[in-house]
């Protein structure tokens, strides 16, 4: 049973924004114009200027195949506990840093030093897939030093094993799931629309939601007309799988 001893308060340690961040690799040039041109493939003048009404119509009516004509890739920094959730989205192509070939404590040294500062939240008693904020801040005091100590021991053991000639593919088995990783995630705009629609919605783990939220905000800046239509559609028909677009600015 936990004992709650009165201690001097510490500065809060969660580093969500530093440990889980996203950068745009690339996106198809002039994405909205490309979408409009391809949507008008059967018309006499597919290059005409106006396209907002057309793209809004495609979203509203569920004509989503046209959104496969634009692609984007994002570089994602996260932890080994979150990356498997991302890799489940099989419509994307991935490249993830391999712990067989690199030492993540070295390659991602800055993030590695922050890794044991992950957030501590309480289990939601009504939904086993959800967590909630602790009301008692002493939980942080109870476990944080032990987490740092355990992480330091695992990191030291891993380093000693590798330096002694143990293969990284074997030594990595003792690394904790909070160890950082980096991956590149590439897919069509159609896939991105539904990724954000699912992963920015309530029920997604907070760290994963933070990643999805950043992607949604970046796409909103790059494709304002499309995303405006998507957000509107998400309000009218949640069954489209776009519900999360209503929450991309809520974190």
C-alpha positions, 0 to 999 in steps of 0.5 A: 500500500502506498504511503503518502509522506509530506515532502517539499513540492517539486516542479511538475515534470511532464514533458508531453510537447518535448517527448512527442513531436511532429515535423512535416517531411514533405507534401504534394505541391499545391495540394488543393489544386491537385485535388481539384484537377483530379476531381475534374478528370472527366470535365473539359477544363479541369484546371479552372481556378475555383475549387472550394465548392468542389472539394467541399462537395466531395467531403460532404458526399463522401467522395473520398477517393480523390483525396488519394491523389495527394500524399504527405510524410511526417517525421514523428518523435515519440516513445516505444510505447506509442509507436506500436499504436501508430504502426497499426495504421496499415494504410501508411508506409513507415520507416522507424529507427531500428534498435538493431542498428543504432543505440537510441540512447545515443542517436536520440540522446536529448530525448533519452535524457527526458524519457523518464519524465513521462506523465503519470495519470490514474486509470479510468475505472469506467474505461480501461482504455482511458486514463485521467488526471490524478487528483492527489499530486503526491502520487508524483512524489511517490514514484518519480524518483523510483522511475528515474532510478529504474531508467538509469539502471536499465540505461547503464546495463544496456550501455555496459552490455553493448560496450562488452560486445553484446549485440544491440538486437539482444541488449535492447530487450532490457530497455524500457518502453519510455525510450524514445524513437523516431519514425517517418510516416507517409500516406495519402491525404485520405489516410491522414484525414481518417487518422486524425479523425480517429486519433484526435477523438476522445478515447485515444491515449493522450500522447498519441492524441498530441501527435495526431493533433499536431498533424491535424494542425499542420494539414489545416494550415496547408489545406485550409479549404479541405480541412474546413469542409472536413471539420464541418462534415465531422459535426454532421456525420460522426460515422464518417470517421472524422470526429477527431477533427473537432478536437484538434485545437483542444489540447 
